[in-house]
Amino acid sequence: MADLPPYVSHSALAQFLRCSEQYRLERIEKVPTPPAWYLLGGSAAHLATERMDLRDEYPYSDNQLEHLWSEAFDQEVNEAFQAWPEDGEWLAVGRRGAEQGYAYWGARGLAAVKAWQDWRLDPERTLLLESVEEEILVPLPSGVTLKGYIDRVFKDPDTGEYHVCDIKSGTKRPDSGLQLGFYKIGYEAKYPGRLVTSASWWMAKDSQDFPVPVDHFTVELIDKWVQAYYRGVANEVFIPNVSGACFHCSLKAACSAYPKG
């Protein structure tokens, strides 16, 4: 039987549900894969906006925003170079994959941080920022530890209720609200008495947030799914999910279900 992970994160569970063979190759076999431009750009957007909110010196000038973005992006790129010096092998996927690279993400990332500032300063928004990159490390009833980082937690000053928000730098909104459900359950477990009654994706390309229902997520439901996930890993239930997503998979060269060449 395979060793169980010490905790469960949304990304691990979502990957197992999406393709358990990809999960095995990446998380158990640890097959090396080159950096992906879209991941570097996304990580830099998270880092830059995190620094913007922690410093809380709004409004930032255009020069300050350019510096905040380039500092974050260069940090991510330099770390990727250390891990994988051959940047010609870095992955560029998606509909605009052929265009991806330093210049492409440099422009796209700068647009994202500018959009974040516009959204944060929108006078019609009444929610107050409660925390940035809130760490969640809490036990579920089964004893499994739930781990994650919530990009932003906001508080409604009128009702005292909380709102969790996740920043997305990609072009497509997630099909499932499971990640936000994880955050709801984790935040409420960390702070008994606090209620998360709303959630949203903030899409950089749209410069706005999109509400996602999370009321149906309960600690019992999440724990049930987590236990099933642990049973699957323990019993080595790893089945490739052959689909159109295989084309963009960074592990397809190591996958027995993908045609070689």
Contacts in CASP RR format, 6 or more apart in sequence:
PFRMAT RR
TARGET T0000
AUTHOR 0000-0000-0000
METHOD contacts of the structure
MODEL  1
MADLPPYVSHSALAQFLRCSEQYRLERIEKVPTPPAWYLLGGSAAHLATE
RMDLRDEYPYSDNQLEHLWSEAFDQEVNEAFQAWPEDGEWLAVGRRGAEQ
GYAYWGARGLAAVKAWQDWRLDPERTLLLESVEEEILVPLPSGVTLKGYI
DRVFKDPDTGEYHVCDIKSGTKRPDSGLQLGFYKIGYEAKYPGRLVTSAS
WWMAKDSQDFPVPVDHFTVELIDKWVQAYYRGVANEVFIPNVSGACFHCS
LKAACSAYPKG
1 234 0 8 1.000
1 235 0 8 1.000
1 236 0 8 1.000
2 28 0 8 1.000
2 233 0 8 1.000
2 234 0 8 1.000
2 235 0 8 1.000
2 236 0 8 1.000
4 230 0 8 1.000
4 233 0 8 1.000
4 234 0 8 1.000
5 12 0 8 1.000
5 27 0 8 1.000
5 233 0 8 1.000
6 145 0 8 1.000
7 137 0 8 1.000
7 144 0 8 1.000
7 145 0 8 1.000
7 146 0 8 1.000
7 147 0 8 1.000
8 140 0 8 1.000
8 144 0 8 1.000
8 145 0 8 1.000
8 146 0 8 1.000
8 147 0 8 1.000
8 226 0 8 1.000
8 229 0 8 1.000
8 230 0 8 1.000
9 146 0 8 1.000
9 147 0 8 1.000
9 148 0 8 1.000
9 182 0 8 1.000
10 148 0 8 1.000
10 178 0 8 1.000
10 179 0 8 1.000
10 182 0 8 1.000
10 183 0 8 1.000
12 23 0 8 1.000
12 27 0 8 1.000
12 229 0 8 1.000
13 178 0 8 1.000
13 225 0 8 1.000
13 226 0 8 1.000
13 229 0 8 1.000
14 176 0 8 1.000
14 178 0 8 1.000
14 179 0 8 1.000
15 22 0 8 1.000
15 23 0 8 1.000
15 26 0 8 1.000
15 27 0 8 1.000
16 23 0 8 1.000
16 229 0 8 1.000
16 232 0 8 1.000
16 233 0 8 1.000
17 229 0 8 1.000
18 241 0 8 1.000
18 245 0 8 1.000
19 240 0 8 1.000
19 241 0 8 1.000
19 245 0 8 1.000
19 249 0 8 1.000
20 232 0 8 1.000
20 237 0 8 1.000
20 238 0 8 1.000
20 239 0 8 1.000
20 240 0 8 1.000
20 241 0 8 1.000
21 238 0 8 1.000
21 239 0 8 1.000
21 240 0 8 1.000
21 241 0 8 1.000
21 255 0 8 1.000
21 256 0 8 1.000
21 257 0 8 1.000
22 240 0 8 1.000
22 241 0 8 1.000
22 249 0 8 1.000
22 251 0 8 1.000
22 255 0 8 1.000
23 233 0 8 1.000
23 238 0 8 1.000
24 236 0 8 1.000
24 238 0 8 1.000
25 31 0 8 1.000
25 251 0 8 1.000
25 254 0 8 1.000
25 255 0 8 1.000
26 33 0 8 1.000
26 251 0 8 1.000
29 254 0 8 1.000
31 251 0 8 1.000
31 254 0 8 1.000
33 91 0 8 1.000
33 250 0 8 1.000
33 251 0 8 1.000
34 84 0 8 1.000
34 86 0 8 1.000
34 89 0 8 1.000
34 90 0 8 1.000
34 91 0 8 1.000
34 250 0 8 1.000
35 80 0 8 1.000
35 83 0 8 1.000
35 84 0 8 1.000
35 90 0 8 1.000
35 91 0 8 1.000
36 90 0 8 1.000
36 91 0 8 1.000
36 92 0 8 1.000
36 93 0 8 1.000
36 250 0 8 1.000
37 90 0 8 1.000
37 91 0 8 1.000
37 92 0 8 1.000
37 100 0 8 1.000
37 101 0 8 1.000
37 104 0 8 1.000
37 105 0 8 1.000
38 91 0 8 1.000
38 92 0 8 1.000
38 93 0 8 1.000
38 94 0 8 1.000
38 100 0 8 1.000
38 105 0 8 1.000
38 169 0 8 1.000
38 170 0 8 1.000
40 73 0 8 1.000
40 76 0 8 1.000
40 77 0 8 1.000
40 80 0 8 1.000
40 105 0 8 1.000
41 73 0 8 1.000
41 76 0 8 1.000
41 105 0 8 1.000
41 106 0 8 1.000
41 108 0 8 1.000
41 109 0 8 1.000
41 169 0 8 1.000
42 109 0 8 1.000
42 169 0 8 1.000
42 170 0 8 1.000
43 76 0 8 1.000
44 69 0 8 1.000
44 72 0 8 1.000
44 73 0 8 1.000
44 75 0 8 1.000
44 76 0 8 1.000
44 77 0 8 1.000
44 105 0 8 1.000
44 109 0 8 1.000
45 72 0 8 1.000
45 109 0 8 1.000
45 112 0 8 1.000
45 113 0 8 1.000
45 167 0 8 1.000
45 169 0 8 1.000
45 204 0 8 1.000
46 151 0 8 1.000
46 167 0 8 1.000
46 169 0 8 1.000
47 72 0 8 1.000
47 75 0 8 1.000
47 76 0 8 1.000
48 68 0 8 1.000
48 69 0 8 1.000
48 71 0 8 1.000
48 72 0 8 1.000
48 73 0 8 1.000
48 109 0 8 1.000
48 112 0 8 1.000
48 113 0 8 1.000
49 112 0 8 1.000
49 113 0 8 1.000
49 116 0 8 1.000
49 167 0 8 1.000
50 132 0 8 1.000
50 133 0 8 1.000
50 151 0 8 1.000
51 68 0 8 1.000
51 72 0 8 1.000
52 58 0 8 1.000
52 60 0 8 1.000
52 68 0 8 1.000
52 113 0 8 1.000
52 116 0 8 1.000
52 117 0 8 1.000
52 120 0 8 1.000
53 120 0 8 1.000
53 129 0 8 1.000
53 132 0 8 1.000
53 152 0 8 1.000
54 132 0 8 1.000
58 117 0 8 1.000
58 120 0 8 1.000
58 121 0 8 1.000
59 117 0 8 1.000
59 121 0 8 1.000
60 68 0 8 1.000
60 117 0 8 1.000
62 114 0 8 1.000
65 110 0 8 1.000
65 113 0 8 1.000
65 114 0 8 1.000
65 117 0 8 1.000
66 110 0 8 1.000
68 113 0 8 1.000
69 106 0 8 1.000
69 109 0 8 1.000
69 110 0 8 1.000
69 112 0 8 1.000
69 113 0 8 1.000
70 106 0 8 1.000
70 110 0 8 1.000
73 105 0 8 1.000
73 106 0 8 1.000
73 109 0 8 1.000
77 102 0 8 1.000
80 87 0 8 1.000
80 90 0 8 1.000
81 87 0 8 1.000
84 90 0 8 1.000
90 101 0 8 1.000
91 250 0 8 1.000
92 98 0 8 1.000
92 99 0 8 1.000
92 100 0 8 1.000
92 101 0 8 1.000
93 100 0 8 1.000
93 248 0 8 1.000
94 100 0 8 1.000
94 248 0 8 1.000
95 171 0 8 1.000
96 104 0 8 1.000
108 169 0 8 1.000
108 204 0 8 1.000
109 169 0 8 1.000
109 204 0 8 1.000
111 204 0 8 1.000
112 169 0 8 1.000
112 204 0 8 1.000
115 204 0 8 1.000
115 207 0 8 1.000
116 167 0 8 1.000
116 202 0 8 1.000
116 204 0 8 1.000
118 207 0 8 1.000
119 125 0 8 1.000
119 202 0 8 1.000
119 207 0 8 1.000
119 208 0 8 1.000
119 209 0 8 1.000
126 156 0 8 1.000
126 157 0 8 1.000
126 158 0 8 1.000
127 154 0 8 1.000
127 155 0 8 1.000
127 156 0 8 1.000
127 157 0 8 1.000
127 163 0 8 1.000
128 154 0 8 1.000
128 155 0 8 1.000
128 156 0 8 1.000
128 157 0 8 1.000
129 152 0 8 1.000
129 153 0 8 1.000
129 154 0 8 1.000
130 153 0 8 1.000
130 154 0 8 1.000
130 155 0 8 1.000
130 162 0 8 1.000
131 150 0 8 1.000
131 152 0 8 1.000
131 153 0 8 1.000
132 151 0 8 1.000
132 152 0 8 1.000
133 149 0 8 1.000
133 150 0 8 1.000
133 151 0 8 1.000
134 149 0 8 1.000
134 150 0 8 1.000
134 153 0 8 1.000
134 187 0 8 1.000
135 148 0 8 1.000
135 149 0 8 1.000
136 146 0 8 1.000
136 147 0 8 1.000
136 148 0 8 1.000
136 149 0 8 1.000
136 150 0 8 1.000
136 182 0 8 1.000
136 183 0 8 1.000
136 186 0 8 1.000
136 187 0 8 1.000
136 189 0 8 1.000
136 190 0 8 1.000
137 145 0 8 1.000
137 146 0 8 1.000
137 147 0 8 1.000
137 148 0 8 1.000
137 190 0 8 1.000
138 145 0 8 1.000
138 146 0 8 1.000
138 186 0 8 1.000
138 189 0 8 1.000
138 190 0 8 1.000
139 145 0 8 1.000
139 146 0 8 1.000
139 189 0 8 1.000
140 146 0 8 1.000
140 189 0 8 1.000
140 219 0 8 1.000
140 222 0 8 1.000
140 223 0 8 1.000
140 226 0 8 1.000
141 219 0 8 1.000
141 220 0 8 1.000
141 223 0 8 1.000
142 223 0 8 1.000
142 226 0 8 1.000
142 227 0 8 1.000
144 223 0 8 1.000
144 226 0 8 1.000
144 227 0 8 1.000
144 230 0 8 1.000
146 182 0 8 1.000
146 185 0 8 1.000
146 186 0 8 1.000
146 189 0 8 1.000
146 222 0 8 1.000
146 226 0 8 1.000
148 182 0 8 1.000
148 183 0 8 1.000
150 164 0 8 1.000
150 165 0 8 1.000
150 166 0 8 1.000
150 183 0 8 1.000
150 187 0 8 1.000
151 165 0 8 1.000
151 166 0 8 1.000
151 167 0 8 1.000
151 202 0 8 1.000
152 164 0 8 1.000
152 165 0 8 1.000
152 166 0 8 1.000
152 167 0 8 1.000
152 202 0 8 1.000
153 162 0 8 1.000
153 163 0 8 1.000
153 164 0 8 1.000
153 165 0 8 1.000
153 187 0 8 1.000
154 162 0 8 1.000
154 163 0 8 1.000
154 164 0 8 1.000
154 165 0 8 1.000
155 161 0 8 1.000
155 162 0 8 1.000
155 163 0 8 1.000
156 162 0 8 1.000
156 163 0 8 1.000
159 197 0 8 1.000
161 195 0 8 1.000
161 196 0 8 1.000
161 197 0 8 1.000
161 198 0 8 1.000
162 187 0 8 1.000
162 194 0 8 1.000
162 195 0 8 1.000
162 196 0 8 1.000
162 197 0 8 1.000
163 196 0 8 1.000
163 197 0 8 1.000
163 198 0 8 1.000
163 199 0 8 1.000
163 200 0 8 1.000
164 180 0 8 1.000
164 181 0 8 1.000
164 183 0 8 1.000
164 184 0 8 1.000
164 187 0 8 1.000
164 196 0 8 1.000
164 198 0 8 1.000
164 199 0 8 1.000
164 200 0 8 1.000
164 214 0 8 1.000
165 199 0 8 1.000
165 200 0 8 1.000
165 201 0 8 1.000
165 202 0 8 1.000
165 209 0 8 1.000
166 179 0 8 1.000
166 180 0 8 1.000
166 183 0 8 1.000
166 199 0 8 1.000
166 200 0 8 1.000
166 201 0 8 1.000
166 202 0 8 1.000
167 202 0 8 1.000
167 204 0 8 1.000
168 174 0 8 1.000
168 201 0 8 1.000
168 202 0 8 1.000
168 203 0 8 1.000
168 204 0 8 1.000
169 204 0 8 1.000
169 205 0 8 1.000
170 203 0 8 1.000
170 204 0 8 1.000
170 205 0 8 1.000
171 205 0 8 1.000
173 201 0 8 1.000
173 203 0 8 1.000
173 210 0 8 1.000
174 201 0 8 1.000
177 199 0 8 1.000
177 212 0 8 1.000
177 214 0 8 1.000
178 217 0 8 1.000
180 199 0 8 1.000
180 200 0 8 1.000
180 201 0 8 1.000
180 212 0 8 1.000
180 214 0 8 1.000
180 217 0 8 1.000
181 199 0 8 1.000
181 214 0 8 1.000
181 217 0 8 1.000
181 222 0 8 1.000
182 217 0 8 1.000
182 222 0 8 1.000
183 196 0 8 1.000
183 199 0 8 1.000
184 196 0 8 1.000
184 199 0 8 1.000
184 214 0 8 1.000
184 217 0 8 1.000
185 217 0 8 1.000
185 218 0 8 1.000
185 219 0 8 1.000
185 222 0 8 1.000
187 194 0 8 1.000
187 196 0 8 1.000
188 194 0 8 1.000
188 195 0 8 1.000
188 196 0 8 1.000
188 219 0 8 1.000
189 219 0 8 1.000
196 214 0 8 1.000
197 215 0 8 1.000
198 211 0 8 1.000
198 214 0 8 1.000
199 211 0 8 1.000
199 212 0 8 1.000
199 213 0 8 1.000
199 214 0 8 1.000
200 209 0 8 1.000
200 210 0 8 1.000
200 211 0 8 1.000
200 212 0 8 1.000
201 209 0 8 1.000
201 210 0 8 1.000
201 212 0 8 1.000
202 208 0 8 1.000
202 209 0 8 1.000
202 210 0 8 1.000
203 209 0 8 1.000
203 210 0 8 1.000
231 237 0 8 1.000
240 255 0 8 1.000
240 256 0 8 1.000
240 257 0 8 1.000
240 258 0 8 1.000
242 257 0 8 1.000
242 258 0 8 1.000
246 252 0 8 1.000
246 255 0 8 1.000
246 257 0 8 1.000
246 258 0 8 1.000
249 255 0 8 1.000
249 258 0 8 1.000
252 258 0 8 1.000
253 260 0 8 1.000
END
